[in-house]
Amino acid sequence: MVLITGGAFQGKTAFAKERFSLRDGDFADGGSCPLNGFHEKAALNGLHLLVKRMLKAGMTEKQIEESVLNGLSDGNCRIVLIDEIGCGVVPLEKEDRAWRECVGRLCCKLAELADTVLLLQCGLPAMLKGKLPGGDAK
């Protein structure tokens, strides 16, 4: 699995499309895909949004982790894009803090399991773990 993280609007989607020859239709959208259907696509864009929706649906953090990990191991999804939401101002609302913490812990777990982890900032990829098939991140 390849995990691509970074701030919002930093070029993660464009990088994944170019590097892995993906089209818009190859991505599950974490903001609107079925809660248990993201794994049918080659890539998941917006895991942080999927987690927010799962929490709002009443799932526990453990259930979310199991659902995501099972989906990644059983499905076609091999590329996960997630916005870094842990850096910055701590949210005032309890639910938003819980979401941020859940996303952070899940991202740590995914990074541990991933073959490759990339951080994208200003459109520039920085390799945090592993290597990309076919060479470096450029």
Backbone as CSV, one residue per row, in Angstrom:
resi,resn,N_x,N_y,N_z,CA_x,CA_y,CA_z,C_x,C_y,C_z
1,MET,0.832,-1.174,0.000,0.000,0.000,0.000,0.884,1.247,0.000
2,VAL,0.398,2.282,-0.651,1.063,3.581,-0.677,0.177,4.559,0.084
3,LEU,0.747,5.232,1.071,0.056,6.250,1.850,0.637,7.603,1.477
4,ILE,-0.225,8.512,1.032,0.203,9.857,0.644,-0.500,10.843,1.560
5,THR,0.279,11.612,2.304,-0.275,12.575,3.248,0.294,13.953,2.970
6,GLY,-0.319,14.939,3.563,0.108,16.327,3.413,-1.085,17.232,3.637
7,GLY,-0.845,18.500,3.688,-1.922,19.457,3.905,-2.913,19.468,2.749
8,ALA,-4.031,20.121,2.980,-5.053,20.248,1.940,-4.488,21.039,0.766
9,PHE,-4.853,20.642,-0.428,-4.503,21.358,-1.665,-2.997,21.453,-1.883
10,GLN,-2.281,20.382,-1.575,-0.827,20.368,-1.742,-0.380,19.527,-2.940
11,GLY,-1.310,18.963,-3.695,-0.963,18.225,-4.907,-0.992,16.714,-4.782
12,LYS,-1.600,16.197,-3.723,-1.621,14.742,-3.517,-2.353,14.024,-4.652
13,THR,-3.525,14.521,-5.022,-4.311,13.858,-6.059,-3.604,13.921,-7.405
14,ALA,-3.103,15.084,-7.769,-2.394,15.220,-9.042,-1.169,14.306,-9.086
15,PHE,-0.453,14.227,-7.982,0.717,13.352,-7.917,0.302,11.894,-8.114
16,ALA,-0.740,11.453,-7.408,-1.191,10.061,-7.512,-1.663,9.754,-8.932
17,LYS,-2.395,10.680,-9.545,-2.855,10.466,-10.916,-1.675,10.290,-11.864
18,GLU,-0.710,11.177,-11.770,0.438,11.128,-12.676,1.318,9.918,-12.401
19,ARG,1.652,9.704,-11.153,2.607,8.656,-10.791,2.056,7.248,-11.005
20,PHE,0.759,7.071,-10.769,0.167,5.737,-10.845,-0.802,5.583,-12.014
21,SER,-0.790,6.539,-12.946,-1.638,6.501,-14.147,-3.111,6.290,-13.794
22,LEU,-3.591,7.085,-12.851,-4.987,6.999,-12.414,-5.829,8.093,-13.054
23,ARG,-7.127,7.805,-13.173,-8.100,8.782,-13.654,-9.053,9.103,-12.504
24,ASP,-9.872,10.116,-12.677,-10.829,10.496,-11.634,-11.666,9.311,-11.177
25,GLY,-12.099,8.477,-12.102,-12.950,7.345,-11.784,-12.265,6.242,-10.994
26,ASP,-10.951,6.323,-10.852,-10.200,5.314,-10.104,-10.166,5.600,-8.608
27,PHE,-10.690,6.763,-8.202,-10.646,7.182,-6.808,-12.011,7.027,-6.135
28,ALA,-12.007,6.457,-4.945,-13.174,6.553,-4.072,-13.027,7.878,-3.330
29,ASP,-14.115,8.601,-3.185,-14.111,9.889,-2.490,-14.553,9.665,-1.053
30,GLY,-13.639,9.905,-0.113,-13.938,9.694,1.299,-15.099,10.519,1.815
31,GLY,-15.435,11.584,1.131,-16.543,12.424,1.546,-17.901,11.926,1.093
32,SER,-17.931,10.971,0.142,-19.230,10.549,-0.387,-19.357,9.061,-0.718
33,CYS,-18.274,8.320,-0.712,-18.360,6.900,-1.060,-19.107,6.128,0.028
34,PRO,-19.622,4.941,-0.294,-20.248,4.128,0.756,-19.238,3.870,1.882
35,LEU,-19.722,3.829,3.105,-18.817,3.657,4.243,-18.016,2.370,4.157
36,ASN,-18.539,1.382,3.506,-17.808,0.133,3.374,-17.488,-0.202,1.922
37,GLY,-17.495,0.785,1.032,-17.297,0.513,-0.385,-16.068,1.142,-1.006
38,PHE,-15.245,1.807,-0.214,-14.077,2.495,-0.779,-13.089,1.520,-1.405
39,HIS,-13.019,0.320,-0.888,-12.002,-0.643,-1.297,-12.191,-1.173,-2.717
40,GLU,-13.307,-0.857,-3.352,-13.547,-1.323,-4.712,-12.768,-0.522,-5.750
41,LYS,-12.317,0.656,-5.379,-11.551,1.511,-6.291,-10.051,1.296,-6.071
42,ALA,-9.230,1.781,-6.999,-7.778,1.632,-6.894,-7.193,2.531,-5.819
43,ALA,-7.864,3.651,-5.555,-7.332,4.628,-4.603,-8.473,5.238,-3.795
44,LEU,-8.135,5.673,-2.593,-9.084,6.381,-1.728,-8.544,7.780,-1.511
45,ASN,-9.315,8.765,-1.919,-8.932,10.159,-1.735,-9.785,10.751,-0.616
46,GLY,-9.138,11.108,0.489,-9.855,11.740,1.590,-10.235,10.776,2.697
47,LEU,-9.287,9.960,3.125,-9.573,9.039,4.228,-10.057,9.790,5.458
48,HIS,-9.528,10.981,5.702,-9.951,11.767,6.864,-11.447,12.089,6.812
49,LEU,-11.987,12.297,5.607,-13.425,12.569,5.452,-14.251,11.305,5.674
50,LEU,-13.734,10.171,5.221,-14.419,8.908,5.456,-14.492,8.619,6.952
51,VAL,-13.399,8.862,7.664,-13.382,8.644,9.114,-14.414,9.539,9.802
52,LYS,-14.513,10.784,9.382,-15.502,11.701,9.974,-16.912,11.164,9.784
53,ARG,-17.202,10.661,8.604,-18.518,10.114,8.318,-18.779,8.848,9.126
54,MET,-17.760,8.031,9.304,-17.909,6.807,10.101,-18.192,7.137,11.565
55,LEU,-17.491,8.135,12.090,-17.741,8.562,13.473,-19.168,9.080,13.621
56,LYS,-19.616,9.878,12.658,-20.982,10.419,12.713,-22.029,9.317,12.599
57,ALA,-21.661,8.209,11.948,-22.576,7.072,11.822,-22.595,6.217,13.093
58,GLY,-21.774,6.597,14.087,-21.786,5.884,15.359,-20.743,4.801,15.512
59,MET,-19.833,4.687,14.545,-18.796,3.666,14.650,-17.758,4.081,15.692
60,THR,-17.216,3.110,16.387,-16.143,3.376,17.345,-14.816,3.447,16.597
61,GLU,-13.814,3.975,17.273,-12.491,4.051,16.655,-11.992,2.656,16.268
62,LYS,-12.226,1.684,17.109,-11.804,0.303,16.822,-12.526,-0.236,15.592
63,GLN,-13.827,0.023,15.491,-14.590,-0.428,14.326,-14.099,0.248,13.046
64,ILE,-13.752,1.520,13.148,-13.242,2.254,11.987,-11.919,1.651,11.540
65,GLU,-11.025,1.422,12.493,-9.726,0.837,12.149,-9.914,-0.523,11.471
66,GLU,-10.755,-1.368,12.045,-10.994,-2.695,11.465,-11.589,-2.588,10.075
67,SER,-12.547,-1.698,9.896,-13.190,-1.525,8.593,-12.185,-1.075,7.538
68,VAL,-11.369,-0.089,7.883,-10.387,0.425,6.921,-9.331,-0.634,6.620
69,LEU,-8.795,-1.271,7.640,-7.745,-2.273,7.422,-8.286,-3.472,6.644
70,ASN,-9.496,-3.918,6.962,-10.094,-5.024,6.208,-10.340,-4.630,4.763
71,GLY,-10.832,-3.422,4.546,-11.064,-2.949,3.183,-9.790,-2.891,2.369
72,LEU,-8.711,-2.457,3.004,-7.433,-2.372,2.298,-6.846,-3.750,2.017
73,SER,-7.058,-4.684,2.915,-6.478,-6.019,2.699,-7.323,-6.864,1.745
74,ASP,-8.639,-6.617,1.703,-9.527,-7.447,0.893,-9.854,-6.866,-0.476
75,GLY,-9.654,-5.581,-0.661,-10.121,-4.930,-1.876,-9.021,-4.564,-2.857
76,ASN,-9.405,-3.719,-3.810,-8.489,-3.263,-4.853,-7.678,-2.047,-4.444
77,CYS,-8.105,-1.357,-3.402,-7.498,-0.088,-3.018,-6.077,-0.297,-2.513
78,ARG,-5.127,0.333,-3.193,-3.720,0.216,-2.814,-3.052,1.569,-2.585
79,ILE,-3.805,2.650,-2.816,-3.265,3.999,-2.648,-4.248,4.781,-1.784
80,VAL,-3.759,5.361,-0.694,-4.601,6.106,0.233,-4.063,7.523,0.355
81,LEU,-4.929,8.500,0.134,-4.577,9.901,0.274,-5.318,10.453,1.483
82,ILE,-4.605,11.166,2.324,-5.200,11.693,3.548,-4.623,13.072,3.835
83,ASP,-5.492,14.009,4.161,-5.031,15.334,4.558,-4.465,15.263,5.964
84,GLU,-3.358,15.928,6.179,-2.777,16.056,7.519,-3.640,17.059,8.275
85,ILE,-4.340,16.594,9.307,-5.217,17.484,10.079,-4.738,17.644,11.514
86,GLY,-3.594,17.061,11.848,-3.104,17.092,13.228,-2.195,18.254,13.550
87,CYS,-1.772,18.980,12.553,-0.892,20.132,12.788,-1.736,21.400,12.742
88,GLY,-1.620,22.201,13.737,-2.388,23.433,13.737,-3.171,23.610,15.015
89,VAL,-4.179,24.429,14.933,-4.987,24.779,16.089,-5.830,23.575,16.524
90,VAL,-5.860,23.319,17.817,-6.681,22.237,18.357,-8.145,22.672,18.252
91,PRO,-8.984,21.813,17.667,-10.405,22.174,17.508,-11.091,22.419,18.856
92,LEU,-12.021,23.355,18.876,-12.774,23.666,20.090,-13.795,22.591,20.433
93,GLU,-14.440,22.032,19.417,-15.503,21.064,19.635,-14.939,19.689,19.976
94,LYS,-15.539,19.052,20.971,-15.101,17.736,21.422,-15.116,16.721,20.268
95,GLU,-16.174,16.739,19.445,-16.302,15.802,18.335,-15.185,16.001,17.313
96,ASP,-14.811,17.252,17.066,-13.738,17.535,16.116,-12.377,17.085,16.660
97,ARG,-12.182,17.228,17.969,-10.939,16.741,18.580,-10.869,15.220,18.498
98,ALA,-11.994,14.554,18.772,-12.041,13.092,18.696,-11.753,12.623,17.268
99,TRP,-12.317,13.320,16.283,-12.074,12.995,14.876,-10.593,13.137,14.550
100,ARG,-10.003,14.243,14.938,-8.588,14.509,14.663,-7.701,13.438,15.282
101,GLU,-8.011,13.052,16.519,-7.219,12.025,17.201,-7.389,10.662,16.536
102,CYS,-8.602,10.323,16.153,-8.877,9.057,15.482,-8.124,8.988,14.154
103,VAL,-8.180,10.062,13.383,-7.476,10.114,12.100,-5.970,9.977,12.319
104,GLY,-5.443,10.658,13.315,-4.015,10.587,13.586,-3.559,9.182,13.948
105,ARG,-4.308,8.529,14.823,-3.936,7.166,15.209,-4.057,6.197,14.035
106,LEU,-5.113,6.348,13.234,-5.284,5.486,12.068,-4.158,5.715,11.063
107,CYS,-3.800,6.960,10.863,-2.710,7.283,9.935,-1.392,6.655,10.413
108,CYS,-1.144,6.672,11.715,0.065,6.026,12.257,0.049,4.534,11.960
109,LYS,-1.105,3.903,12.138,-1.237,2.466,11.868,-1.016,2.177,10.391
110,LEU,-1.616,2.989,9.531,-1.452,2.791,8.092,-0.003,3.006,7.667
111,ALA,0.651,3.997,8.236,2.060,4.241,7.914,2.927,3.060,8.321
112,GLU,2.592,2.457,9.442,3.329,1.280,9.904,3.168,0.121,8.918
113,LEU,1.973,-0.065,8.389,1.676,-1.182,7.498,2.039,-0.912,6.032
114,ALA,2.135,0.352,5.659,2.362,0.719,4.261,3.765,0.339,3.792
115,ASP,3.844,0.016,2.512,5.148,-0.210,1.888,5.841,1.122,1.627
116,THR,5.029,2.122,1.289,5.548,3.441,0.923,4.698,4.515,1.589
117,VAL,5.362,5.527,2.164,4.686,6.681,2.746,5.329,7.936,2.182
118,LEU,4.506,8.806,1.619,4.962,10.067,1.035,4.290,11.235,1.724
119,LEU,5.044,12.299,1.899,4.516,13.569,2.363,4.605,14.529,1.188
120,LEU,3.477,15.142,0.839,3.477,16.124,-0.241,3.227,17.502,0.331
121,GLN,4.125,18.410,0.060,3.997,19.818,0.457,4.367,20.667,-0.749
122,CYS,3.542,21.626,-1.057,3.785,22.527,-2.194,4.012,21.754,-3.484
123,GLY,3.335,20.618,-3.616,3.469,19.804,-4.812,4.727,18.972,-4.878
124,LEU,5.562,19.049,-3.845,6.831,18.316,-3.841,6.734,17.108,-2.921
125,PRO,7.036,15.922,-3.445,6.960,14.721,-2.627,8.232,14.516,-1.811
126,ALA,8.058,14.110,-0.580,9.184,13.725,0.276,8.920,12.289,0.730
127,MET,9.854,11.416,0.444,9.725,10.015,0.812,9.970,9.865,2.306
128,LEU,8.982,9.315,3.030,9.128,9.075,4.457,9.449,7.616,4.749
129,LYS,8.985,6.731,3.859,9.209,5.297,4.064,9.166,4.580,2.718
130,GLY,10.051,3.629,2.535,10.016,2.772,1.359,10.455,3.473,0.090
131,LYS,9.981,2.949,-1.015,10.274,3.541,-2.314,9.119,3.281,-3.252
132,LEU,9.036,4.079,-4.266,7.970,3.926,-5.245,8.380,2.904,-6.296
133,PRO,7.435,2.141,-6.815,7.757,1.245,-7.914,8.310,2.039,-9.084
134,GLY,9.390,1.597,-9.629,9.972,2.260,-10.797,10.898,3.419,-10.481
135,GLY,11.229,3.673,-9.226,12.188,4.725,-8.935,11.750,5.693,-7.878
136,ASP,12.418,6.841,-7.860,12.175,7.830,-6.797,10.857,8.563,-6.996
137,ALA,10.583,9.502,-6.108,9.290,10.191,-6.086,9.185,11.308,-7.107
138,LYS,10.216,11.613,-7.831,10.173,12.746,-8.758,9.493,12.434,-10.045
